Amino acid sequence: MTKYGDEIPVSTQLSIDSHADFLPENKLLLNAVGEGIYGFDLKGNAVFINPAAERMTGWKNEELLGRNIHNSHHHSHADGSHYPQQDCPIYNTLHDGIARETSQDVFWRKDGSSFPVHYTSTPVYKDGELIGVVAIFRDISIQKQTEDSLRQALEQVQALSEKLTNENHYLLAELADRTGDVGISGESQVIQQMIRQIKLVANTNSTVLIYGENGTGKELVARNLHRLSDRSNKPMVSVNCAAFSTSLLESELFGHEKGAFTGAFSRRKGRFELANNGTLFLDEVAELSMEAQSKLLRVIQEQEFERVGSSETIKVNIRLVAASHHDLLKRVELGLFRMDLYYRLNVFPIKVPALRERPDDIPQLIRHIVTELNRKLGKKIKGVSKQGLKNLMAYSWPGNVRELQNLLERFSILSHGPILHIPKITPQTTENPVKGEKTLAQVEAEHIKQTLQRLSWRISGPKGAAAVLGLPPSTLRSRMKKLNVIRGV
């Protein structure tokens, strides 16, 4: 008995070719169709091949009749790996009589090239007995190319969508706790000198190092540098280097691949990648570990990096702005900061003056801060009393502008009138403005509850409590939960 896959003699081929039980009567019709058609007997040998099949494969009728077609043009997968006969849908239909259809295979031409095909294998019965199989196929190269193009386009859209989502995440996080514009208040000589420096360097790509005491407004300077640059329509991404552990900071800066470490359940872009073509602000850069400093130095020099867990190099075009309240040169001398990185960052240094160095700016700062507090707290504060202003100007402000903002906010919450009466300021006053009265949390909870009651406990919307208080609805709900502000309580 001739086995499946064996060649058969020419005399047998002729008898198969004239097998009236298997071949359709209307050969002219089959020869005219555009799809390739093969007829197989139960031994898996070709008994019919139409002209379309010849054109697509390069194999002639007389070359394949009576031969095993699987070994001729279905012997391998698209990647060149062996395609066993027992896995072939046509072979399986020959044995179980079940029709099959697939678009996942390729056929191999006589010249050794291949093309993707969609084909069906249909059993042929006579008097209830399986006598063979007909395979109908067509070349789907153009369809596959179109699918690949659409898939690539979809991947690009998904990548852009991911980038926009990530950028929005960071931008919303940046804006969530900020109010007002990014203007710098002050007419003193030192602040005007700083503003001139900002304008000089803003529209360059030079790295800027902002230094000054805590609370002086170093991030405000960075935001102004970005706003005045030609990158202002691109994202400014900030990262507080002191807020992350050494292991997490690398992932935060450079991103990571899925599975790069425990808890990395998906790929994530880092801040450098998100800031591409924009500005990256590294706050408290002195807190970087020596290892992170080395990697940062490479990114500054080469403008390229790899995600954690990946060997793929990603090129970026960023403008770097760094800030620190430390004296970086002293940290270099102590061996805590790389000298080469220090000189890379210190291309254009900008010092933010302490508030005690510009006391004449305090009245203007108060006006600006009070305006923002009215919007945030829903108040109508007009200003500070004359004696209160004198008290404010007489204080040394070790916490600088941030300390001034915090104190004015506390007194605004406690105030029942349009004028803030502020006593002589001491460090204890800034911590507890009014002895023996309610805590700040109690006052805040009361103010939130009064606002909600006045607005029928509506939180969201243009006329909701969140808008009146100058807070995102999610932030207000979080504060309500923390302060135990509950309707009816």
Contacts in CASP RR format, 6 or more apart in sequence:
PFRMAT RR
TARGET T0000
AUTHOR 0000-0000-0000
METHOD contacts of the structure
MODEL  1
MTKYGDEIPVSTQLSIDSHADFLPENKLLLNAVGEGIYGFDLKGNAVFIN
PAAERMTGWKNEELLGRNIHNSHHHSHADGSHYPQQDCPIYNTLHDGIAR
ETSQDVFWRKDGSSFPVHYTSTPVYKDGELIGVVAIFRDISIQKQTEDSL
RQALEQVQALSEKLTNENHYLLAELADRTGDVGISGESQVIQQMIRQIKL
VANTNSTVLIYGENGTGKELVARNLHRLSDRSNKPMVSVNCAAFSTSLLE
SELFGHEKGAFTGAFSRRKGRFELANNGTLFLDEVAELSMEAQSKLLRVI
QEQEFERVGSSETIKVNIRLVAASHHDLLKRVELGLFRMDLYYRLNVFPI
KVPALRERPDDIPQLIRHIVTELNRKLGKKIKGVSKQGLKNLMAYSWPGN
VRELQNLLERFSILSHGPILHIPKITPQTTENPVKGEKTLAQVEAEHIKQ
TLQRLSWRISGPKGAAAVLGLPPSTLRSRMKKLNVIRGV
2 8 0 8 1.000
2 43 0 8 1.000
3 43 0 8 1.000
4 43 0 8 1.000
4 44 0 8 1.000
4 68 0 8 1.000
4 85 0 8 1.000
4 91 0 8 1.000
4 94 0 8 1.000
5 43 0 8 1.000
5 44 0 8 1.000
5 45 0 8 1.000
5 68 0 8 1.000
5 70 0 8 1.000
5 71 0 8 1.000
5 85 0 8 1.000
6 68 0 8 1.000
7 66 0 8 1.000
7 67 0 8 1.000
7 68 0 8 1.000
8 16 0 8 1.000
8 43 0 8 1.000
8 45 0 8 1.000
8 66 0 8 1.000
12 66 0 8 1.000
13 65 0 8 1.000
13 66 0 8 1.000
16 22 0 8 1.000
16 41 0 8 1.000
16 45 0 8 1.000
16 47 0 8 1.000
16 65 0 8 1.000
16 66 0 8 1.000
17 47 0 8 1.000
17 48 0 8 1.000
17 65 0 8 1.000
19 41 0 8 1.000
19 47 0 8 1.000
21 126 0 8 1.000
21 131 0 8 1.000
22 39 0 8 1.000
22 41 0 8 1.000
22 47 0 8 1.000
22 48 0 8 1.000
22 124 0 8 1.000
22 131 0 8 1.000
22 132 0 8 1.000
23 47 0 8 1.000
23 48 0 8 1.000
24 30 0 8 1.000
27 48 0 8 1.000
30 37 0 8 1.000
30 48 0 8 1.000
30 50 0 8 1.000
31 50 0 8 1.000
31 51 0 8 1.000
33 50 0 8 1.000
33 52 0 8 1.000
34 52 0 8 1.000
34 138 0 8 1.000
35 52 0 8 1.000
35 136 0 8 1.000
35 137 0 8 1.000
35 138 0 8 1.000
36 50 0 8 1.000
36 52 0 8 1.000
36 53 0 8 1.000
36 56 0 8 1.000
36 136 0 8 1.000
36 137 0 8 1.000
36 138 0 8 1.000
37 48 0 8 1.000
37 49 0 8 1.000
37 50 0 8 1.000
37 52 0 8 1.000
37 53 0 8 1.000
37 134 0 8 1.000
37 135 0 8 1.000
37 136 0 8 1.000
37 137 0 8 1.000
38 46 0 8 1.000
38 48 0 8 1.000
38 49 0 8 1.000
38 53 0 8 1.000
38 69 0 8 1.000
38 134 0 8 1.000
38 135 0 8 1.000
38 137 0 8 1.000
39 46 0 8 1.000
39 47 0 8 1.000
39 48 0 8 1.000
39 49 0 8 1.000
39 132 0 8 1.000
39 133 0 8 1.000
39 134 0 8 1.000
39 135 0 8 1.000
40 46 0 8 1.000
40 47 0 8 1.000
40 69 0 8 1.000
40 90 0 8 1.000
40 94 0 8 1.000
40 132 0 8 1.000
40 133 0 8 1.000
40 134 0 8 1.000
40 135 0 8 1.000
41 47 0 8 1.000
41 131 0 8 1.000
41 132 0 8 1.000
42 94 0 8 1.000
42 130 0 8 1.000
42 131 0 8 1.000
42 132 0 8 1.000
44 68 0 8 1.000
44 69 0 8 1.000
44 70 0 8 1.000
44 90 0 8 1.000
44 91 0 8 1.000
44 94 0 8 1.000
44 133 0 8 1.000
45 66 0 8 1.000
45 67 0 8 1.000
45 68 0 8 1.000
45 69 0 8 1.000
46 64 0 8 1.000
46 65 0 8 1.000
46 66 0 8 1.000
46 67 0 8 1.000
46 68 0 8 1.000
46 69 0 8 1.000
47 65 0 8 1.000
47 66 0 8 1.000
49 59 0 8 1.000
49 61 0 8 1.000
49 64 0 8 1.000
49 65 0 8 1.000
53 59 0 8 1.000
53 137 0 8 1.000
54 60 0 8 1.000
54 61 0 8 1.000
56 107 0 8 1.000
56 109 0 8 1.000
56 115 0 8 1.000
56 137 0 8 1.000
56 139 0 8 1.000
57 73 0 8 1.000
57 107 0 8 1.000
57 108 0 8 1.000
57 109 0 8 1.000
57 110 0 8 1.000
58 109 0 8 1.000
58 110 0 8 1.000
58 111 0 8 1.000
59 72 0 8 1.000
59 73 0 8 1.000
59 109 0 8 1.000
59 110 0 8 1.000
63 110 0 8 1.000
64 72 0 8 1.000
70 83 0 8 1.000
70 85 0 8 1.000
70 88 0 8 1.000
70 90 0 8 1.000
70 91 0 8 1.000
72 108 0 8 1.000
73 107 0 8 1.000
73 108 0 8 1.000
73 109 0 8 1.000
73 110 0 8 1.000
74 83 0 8 1.000
74 88 0 8 1.000
74 90 0 8 1.000
74 105 0 8 1.000
74 107 0 8 1.000
74 108 0 8 1.000
75 82 0 8 1.000
75 83 0 8 1.000
75 108 0 8 1.000
76 82 0 8 1.000
76 83 0 8 1.000
76 108 0 8 1.000
76 114 0 8 1.000
77 83 0 8 1.000
77 105 0 8 1.000
77 106 0 8 1.000
78 105 0 8 1.000
78 106 0 8 1.000
78 114 0 8 1.000
78 116 0 8 1.000
83 105 0 8 1.000
85 91 0 8 1.000
86 92 0 8 1.000
89 100 0 8 1.000
89 101 0 8 1.000
89 102 0 8 1.000
89 105 0 8 1.000
89 119 0 8 1.000
89 121 0 8 1.000
90 100 0 8 1.000
90 121 0 8 1.000
90 133 0 8 1.000
90 135 0 8 1.000
92 98 0 8 1.000
92 100 0 8 1.000
92 121 0 8 1.000
93 99 0 8 1.000
93 100 0 8 1.000
93 121 0 8 1.000
93 122 0 8 1.000
93 123 0 8 1.000
93 133 0 8 1.000
94 132 0 8 1.000
94 133 0 8 1.000
97 123 0 8 1.000
97 130 0 8 1.000
97 133 0 8 1.000
98 123 0 8 1.000
99 120 0 8 1.000
99 121 0 8 1.000
99 122 0 8 1.000
99 123 0 8 1.000
100 120 0 8 1.000
100 121 0 8 1.000
101 118 0 8 1.000
101 119 0 8 1.000
101 120 0 8 1.000
101 121 0 8 1.000
102 118 0 8 1.000
102 119 0 8 1.000
103 116 0 8 1.000
103 117 0 8 1.000
103 118 0 8 1.000
103 140 0 8 1.000
105 116 0 8 1.000
105 117 0 8 1.000
105 119 0 8 1.000
106 114 0 8 1.000
106 115 0 8 1.000
106 116 0 8 1.000
106 117 0 8 1.000
107 114 0 8 1.000
107 115 0 8 1.000
107 117 0 8 1.000
107 137 0 8 1.000
108 114 0 8 1.000
109 115 0 8 1.000
115 139 0 8 1.000
115 141 0 8 1.000
116 139 0 8 1.000
116 140 0 8 1.000
116 141 0 8 1.000
116 143 0 8 1.000
116 144 0 8 1.000
117 137 0 8 1.000
117 138 0 8 1.000
117 139 0 8 1.000
117 140 0 8 1.000
118 137 0 8 1.000
118 138 0 8 1.000
118 140 0 8 1.000
118 143 0 8 1.000
119 135 0 8 1.000
119 136 0 8 1.000
119 137 0 8 1.000
119 138 0 8 1.000
120 135 0 8 1.000
120 136 0 8 1.000
120 137 0 8 1.000
121 133 0 8 1.000
121 134 0 8 1.000
121 135 0 8 1.000
122 133 0 8 1.000
122 134 0 8 1.000
122 135 0 8 1.000
122 136 0 8 1.000
123 130 0 8 1.000
123 132 0 8 1.000
123 133 0 8 1.000
124 130 0 8 1.000
124 131 0 8 1.000
124 132 0 8 1.000
124 133 0 8 1.000
124 134 0 8 1.000
125 131 0 8 1.000
162 269 0 8 1.000
163 269 0 8 1.000
163 274 0 8 1.000
166 269 0 8 1.000
166 274 0 8 1.000
167 235 0 8 1.000
167 237 0 8 1.000
167 274 0 8 1.000
170 235 0 8 1.000
170 237 0 8 1.000
170 238 0 8 1.000
170 271 0 8 1.000
170 274 0 8 1.000
171 235 0 8 1.000
174 236 0 8 1.000
174 238 0 8 1.000
176 472 0 8 1.000
176 475 0 8 1.000
179 372 0 8 1.000
179 375 0 8 1.000
179 376 0 8 1.000
179 470 0 8 1.000
180 372 0 8 1.000
180 375 0 8 1.000
182 220 0 8 1.000
182 223 0 8 1.000
182 224 0 8 1.000
182 227 0 8 1.000
183 220 0 8 1.000
183 224 0 8 1.000
184 191 0 8 1.000
184 194 0 8 1.000
184 195 0 8 1.000
184 198 0 8 1.000
184 220 0 8 1.000
184 221 0 8 1.000
184 224 0 8 1.000
185 361 0 8 1.000
185 364 0 8 1.000
185 365 0 8 1.000
185 367 0 8 1.000
185 368 0 8 1.000
186 192 0 8 1.000
186 358 0 8 1.000
186 361 0 8 1.000
186 364 0 8 1.000
186 365 0 8 1.000
187 360 0 8 1.000
187 361 0 8 1.000
187 364 0 8 1.000
188 353 0 8 1.000
188 357 0 8 1.000
188 358 0 8 1.000
188 360 0 8 1.000
188 361 0 8 1.000
190 353 0 8 1.000
190 357 0 8 1.000
190 358 0 8 1.000
191 353 0 8 1.000
191 358 0 8 1.000
191 361 0 8 1.000
194 221 0 8 1.000
194 350 0 8 1.000
194 351 0 8 1.000
194 352 0 8 1.000
194 353 0 8 1.000
197 348 0 8 1.000
197 350 0 8 1.000
198 221 0 8 1.000
198 224 0 8 1.000
198 225 0 8 1.000
198 228 0 8 1.000
198 350 0 8 1.000
199 228 0 8 1.000
201 208 0 8 1.000
201 225 0 8 1.000
201 348 0 8 1.000
201 350 0 8 1.000
202 224 0 8 1.000
202 225 0 8 1.000
202 227 0 8 1.000
202 228 0 8 1.000
202 229 0 8 1.000
203 228 0 8 1.000
203 229 0 8 1.000
203 230 0 8 1.000
204 229 0 8 1.000
205 319 0 8 1.000
206 347 0 8 1.000
206 348 0 8 1.000
207 300 0 8 1.000
207 319 0 8 1.000
207 320 0 8 1.000
207 321 0 8 1.000
207 322 0 8 1.000
207 344 0 8 1.000
207 345 0 8 1.000
207 347 0 8 1.000
207 348 0 8 1.000
208 222 0 8 1.000
208 225 0 8 1.000
208 320 0 8 1.000
208 321 0 8 1.000
208 322 0 8 1.000
208 347 0 8 1.000
208 348 0 8 1.000
208 349 0 8 1.000
208 350 0 8 1.000
209 322 0 8 1.000
209 323 0 8 1.000
209 324 0 8 1.000
209 328 0 8 1.000
209 345 0 8 1.000
209 346 0 8 1.000
209 347 0 8 1.000
209 348 0 8 1.000
209 349 0 8 1.000
209 350 0 8 1.000
210 218 0 8 1.000
210 221 0 8 1.000
210 222 0 8 1.000
210 321 0 8 1.000
210 322 0 8 1.000
210 323 0 8 1.000
210 324 0 8 1.000
210 349 0 8 1.000
210 350 0 8 1.000
210 352 0 8 1.000
211 218 0 8 1.000
211 323 0 8 1.000
211 324 0 8 1.000
211 325 0 8 1.000
211 326 0 8 1.000
211 327 0 8 1.000
211 328 0 8 1.000
211 349 0 8 1.000
211 350 0 8 1.000
211 351 0 8 1.000
211 352 0 8 1.000
212 218 0 8 1.000
212 324 0 8 1.000
212 325 0 8 1.000
212 351 0 8 1.000
212 352 0 8 1.000
212 354 0 8 1.000
213 325 0 8 1.000
213 352 0 8 1.000
213 354 0 8 1.000
213 399 0 8 1.000
213 400 0 8 1.000
214 325 0 8 1.000
214 399 0 8 1.000
214 400 0 8 1.000
214 402 0 8 1.000
215 399 0 8 1.000
215 400 0 8 1.000
215 401 0 8 1.000
215 402 0 8 1.000
215 403 0 8 1.000
216 352 0 8 1.000
216 353 0 8 1.000
216 354 0 8 1.000
216 355 0 8 1.000
216 400 0 8 1.000
216 401 0 8 1.000
217 352 0 8 1.000
217 400 0 8 1.000
217 401 0 8 1.000
217 402 0 8 1.000
218 283 0 8 1.000
218 323 0 8 1.000
218 325 0 8 1.000
218 352 0 8 1.000
219 238 0 8 1.000
219 281 0 8 1.000
219 283 0 8 1.000
219 323 0 8 1.000
221 323 0 8 1.000
221 350 0 8 1.000
221 352 0 8 1.000
222 236 0 8 1.000
222 238 0 8 1.000
222 279 0 8 1.000
222 281 0 8 1.000
222 283 0 8 1.000
222 321 0 8 1.000
222 323 0 8 1.000
223 236 0 8 1.000
223 281 0 8 1.000
225 279 0 8 1.000
225 321 0 8 1.000
226 232 0 8 1.000
226 236 0 8 1.000
226 278 0 8 1.000
226 279 0 8 1.000
226 281 0 8 1.000
226 319 0 8 1.000
226 321 0 8 1.000
229 279 0 8 1.000
229 319 0 8 1.000
231 277 0 8 1.000
231 278 0 8 1.000
231 279 0 8 1.000
231 319 0 8 1.000
234 277 0 8 1.000
234 278 0 8 1.000
234 279 0 8 1.000
235 274 0 8 1.000
235 275 0 8 1.000
235 278 0 8 1.000
235 279 0 8 1.000
236 275 0 8 1.000
236 278 0 8 1.000
236 279 0 8 1.000
236 280 0 8 1.000
236 281 0 8 1.000
237 271 0 8 1.000
237 274 0 8 1.000
237 275 0 8 1.000
237 278 0 8 1.000
237 279 0 8 1.000
237 280 0 8 1.000
237 281 0 8 1.000
238 280 0 8 1.000
238 281 0 8 1.000
238 283 0 8 1.000
239 252 0 8 1.000
239 253 0 8 1.000
239 271 0 8 1.000
239 280 0 8 1.000
239 281 0 8 1.000
239 282 0 8 1.000
239 283 0 8 1.000
240 283 0 8 1.000
240 284 0 8 1.000
241 249 0 8 1.000
241 282 0 8 1.000
241 283 0 8 1.000
241 284 0 8 1.000
241 285 0 8 1.000
241 286 0 8 1.000
241 287 0 8 1.000
241 288 0 8 1.000
241 292 0 8 1.000
242 283 0 8 1.000
242 284 0 8 1.000
242 287 0 8 1.000
244 252 0 8 1.000
246 289 0 8 1.000
246 291 0 8 1.000
246 292 0 8 1.000
247 261 0 8 1.000
249 288 0 8 1.000
249 289 0 8 1.000
249 292 0 8 1.000
250 291 0 8 1.000
250 292 0 8 1.000
250 295 0 8 1.000
250 308 0 8 1.000
251 260 0 8 1.000
251 261 0 8 1.000
251 264 0 8 1.000
251 268 0 8 1.000
251 270 0 8 1.000
251 308 0 8 1.000
252 270 0 8 1.000
252 271 0 8 1.000
253 270 0 8 1.000
253 271 0 8 1.000
253 272 0 8 1.000
253 292 0 8 1.000
253 295 0 8 1.000
253 296 0 8 1.000
254 270 0 8 1.000
254 272 0 8 1.000
254 273 0 8 1.000
254 295 0 8 1.000
254 305 0 8 1.000
254 306 0 8 1.000
254 307 0 8 1.000
254 308 0 8 1.000
255 268 0 8 1.000
255 269 0 8 1.000
255 270 0 8 1.000
255 272 0 8 1.000
255 273 0 8 1.000
255 307 0 8 1.000
255 308 0 8 1.000
256 264 0 8 1.000
256 267 0 8 1.000
256 268 0 8 1.000
256 270 0 8 1.000
256 307 0 8 1.000
256 308 0 8 1.000
256 309 0 8 1.000
256 310 0 8 1.000
257 264 0 8 1.000
257 267 0 8 1.000
257 307 0 8 1.000
257 308 0 8 1.000
257 309 0 8 1.000
257 310 0 8 1.000
258 264 0 8 1.000
258 265 0 8 1.000
258 266 0 8 1.000
258 267 0 8 1.000
259 265 0 8 1.000
259 309 0 8 1.000
260 307 0 8 1.000
260 308 0 8 1.000
260 309 0 8 1.000
260 310 0 8 1.000
261 308 0 8 1.000
264 308 0 8 1.000
267 307 0 8 1.000
269 307 0 8 1.000
270 307 0 8 1.000
271 280 0 8 1.000
272 280 0 8 1.000
272 299 0 8 1.000
272 305 0 8 1.000
272 316 0 8 1.000
272 318 0 8 1.000
273 307 0 8 1.000
273 314 0 8 1.000
273 316 0 8 1.000
275 316 0 8 1.000
275 318 0 8 1.000
276 316 0 8 1.000
276 317 0 8 1.000
276 318 0 8 1.000
277 317 0 8 1.000
277 318 0 8 1.000
278 317 0 8 1.000
278 318 0 8 1.000
278 319 0 8 1.000
279 318 0 8 1.000
279 319 0 8 1.000
279 320 0 8 1.000
279 321 0 8 1.000
280 318 0 8 1.000
280 319 0 8 1.000
280 320 0 8 1.000
280 321 0 8 1.000
281 321 0 8 1.000
281 322 0 8 1.000
281 323 0 8 1.000
282 288 0 8 1.000
282 296 0 8 1.000
282 320 0 8 1.000
282 321 0 8 1.000
282 322 0 8 1.000
282 323 0 8 1.000
283 322 0 8 1.000
283 323 0 8 1.000
284 323 0 8 1.000
284 324 0 8 1.000
284 325 0 8 1.000
285 322 0 8 1.000
285 323 0 8 1.000
285 324 0 8 1.000
285 328 0 8 1.000
285 345 0 8 1.000
286 324 0 8 1.000
286 326 0 8 1.000
286 328 0 8 1.000
286 331 0 8 1.000
286 336 0 8 1.000
286 337 0 8 1.000
288 296 0 8 1.000
290 338 0 8 1.000
293 337 0 8 1.000
293 338 0 8 1.000
293 341 0 8 1.000
294 338 0 8 1.000
295 305 0 8 1.000
296 341 0 8 1.000
297 338 0 8 1.000
297 340 0 8 1.000
297 341 0 8 1.000
297 344 0 8 1.000
298 304 0 8 1.000
298 305 0 8 1.000
299 305 0 8 1.000
299 316 0 8 1.000
300 320 0 8 1.000
300 341 0 8 1.000
300 344 0 8 1.000
300 345 0 8 1.000
301 344 0 8 1.000
303 315 0 8 1.000
303 316 0 8 1.000
303 317 0 8 1.000
303 318 0 8 1.000
304 313 0 8 1.000
304 314 0 8 1.000
304 315 0 8 1.000
304 316 0 8 1.000
305 313 0 8 1.000
305 314 0 8 1.000
305 316 0 8 1.000
306 312 0 8 1.000
306 313 0 8 1.000
306 314 0 8 1.000
307 314 0 8 1.000
320 345 0 8 1.000
322 345 0 8 1.000
328 337 0 8 1.000
328 342 0 8 1.000
328 345 0 8 1.000
328 346 0 8 1.000
329 342 0 8 1.000
331 337 0 8 1.000
332 338 0 8 1.000
332 339 0 8 1.000
332 342 0 8 1.000
354 397 0 8 1.000
354 400 0 8 1.000
355 361 0 8 1.000
355 362 0 8 1.000
355 397 0 8 1.000
355 399 0 8 1.000
355 400 0 8 1.000
355 401 0 8 1.000
355 403 0 8 1.000
355 404 0 8 1.000
356 396 0 8 1.000
356 397 0 8 1.000
359 393 0 8 1.000
362 389 0 8 1.000
362 392 0 8 1.000
362 393 0 8 1.000
362 404 0 8 1.000
363 389 0 8 1.000
363 393 0 8 1.000
365 401 0 8 1.000
365 404 0 8 1.000
366 383 0 8 1.000
366 384 0 8 1.000
366 389 0 8 1.000
366 392 0 8 1.000
366 404 0 8 1.000
366 408 0 8 1.000
367 383 0 8 1.000
369 404 0 8 1.000
369 405 0 8 1.000
369 408 0 8 1.000
370 381 0 8 1.000
370 382 0 8 1.000
370 383 0 8 1.000
370 384 0 8 1.000
370 408 0 8 1.000
370 412 0 8 1.000
370 420 0 8 1.000
373 379 0 8 1.000
373 381 0 8 1.000
373 408 0 8 1.000
373 409 0 8 1.000
373 412 0 8 1.000
374 380 0 8 1.000
374 381 0 8 1.000
375 470 0 8 1.000
376 409 0 8 1.000
376 469 0 8 1.000
376 470 0 8 1.000
376 471 0 8 1.000
377 409 0 8 1.000
377 412 0 8 1.000
377 413 0 8 1.000
377 447 0 8 1.000
377 469 0 8 1.000
378 451 0 8 1.000
378 468 0 8 1.000
378 469 0 8 1.000
378 470 0 8 1.000
379 412 0 8 1.000
379 415 0 8 1.000
380 418 0 8 1.000
381 412 0 8 1.000
381 415 0 8 1.000
381 417 0 8 1.000
381 418 0 8 1.000
381 419 0 8 1.000
381 420 0 8 1.000
382 418 0 8 1.000
382 419 0 8 1.000
383 418 0 8 1.000
383 419 0 8 1.000
383 420 0 8 1.000
384 392 0 8 1.000
384 408 0 8 1.000
384 419 0 8 1.000
384 420 0 8 1.000
384 421 0 8 1.000
384 422 0 8 1.000
385 419 0 8 1.000
385 420 0 8 1.000
385 421 0 8 1.000
385 422 0 8 1.000
387 421 0 8 1.000
388 420 0 8 1.000
388 421 0 8 1.000
388 422 0 8 1.000
388 423 0 8 1.000
391 422 0 8 1.000
391 423 0 8 1.000
391 424 0 8 1.000
391 425 0 8 1.000
392 404 0 8 1.000
392 422 0 8 1.000
392 425 0 8 1.000
394 424 0 8 1.000
394 425 0 8 1.000
395 425 0 8 1.000
395 426 0 8 1.000
397 403 0 8 1.000
397 404 0 8 1.000
398 427 0 8 1.000
403 430 0 8 1.000
406 430 0 8 1.000
407 422 0 8 1.000
407 425 0 8 1.000
407 429 0 8 1.000
407 430 0 8 1.000
407 433 0 8 1.000
408 420 0 8 1.000
410 433 0 8 1.000
410 440 0 8 1.000
411 420 0 8 1.000
411 422 0 8 1.000
411 433 0 8 1.000
412 420 0 8 1.000
413 440 0 8 1.000
413 443 0 8 1.000
413 444 0 8 1.000
413 447 0 8 1.000
414 433 0 8 1.000
414 434 0 8 1.000
414 437 0 8 1.000
414 443 0 8 1.000
415 421 0 8 1.000
423 429 0 8 1.000
438 446 0 8 1.000
441 483 0 8 1.000
444 479 0 8 1.000
444 483 0 8 1.000
445 483 0 8 1.000
445 484 0 8 1.000
445 485 0 8 1.000
448 465 0 8 1.000
448 469 0 8 1.000
448 476 0 8 1.000
448 479 0 8 1.000
448 480 0 8 1.000
448 483 0 8 1.000
448 485 0 8 1.000
449 485 0 8 1.000
451 465 0 8 1.000
451 468 0 8 1.000
451 469 0 8 1.000
452 458 0 8 1.000
452 459 0 8 1.000
452 465 0 8 1.000
452 485 0 8 1.000
452 487 0 8 1.000
455 463 0 8 1.000
455 464 0 8 1.000
455 465 0 8 1.000
455 468 0 8 1.000
457 465 0 8 1.000
457 487 0 8 1.000
458 464 0 8 1.000
458 465 0 8 1.000
459 465 0 8 1.000
459 466 0 8 1.000
459 473 0 8 1.000
459 476 0 8 1.000
459 477 0 8 1.000
460 466 0 8 1.000
460 473 0 8 1.000
461 467 0 8 1.000
461 473 0 8 1.000
465 476 0 8 1.000
466 472 0 8 1.000
466 473 0 8 1.000
466 475 0 8 1.000
466 476 0 8 1.000
469 476 0 8 1.000
471 479 0 8 1.000
479 485 0 8 1.000
480 486 0 8 1.000
END
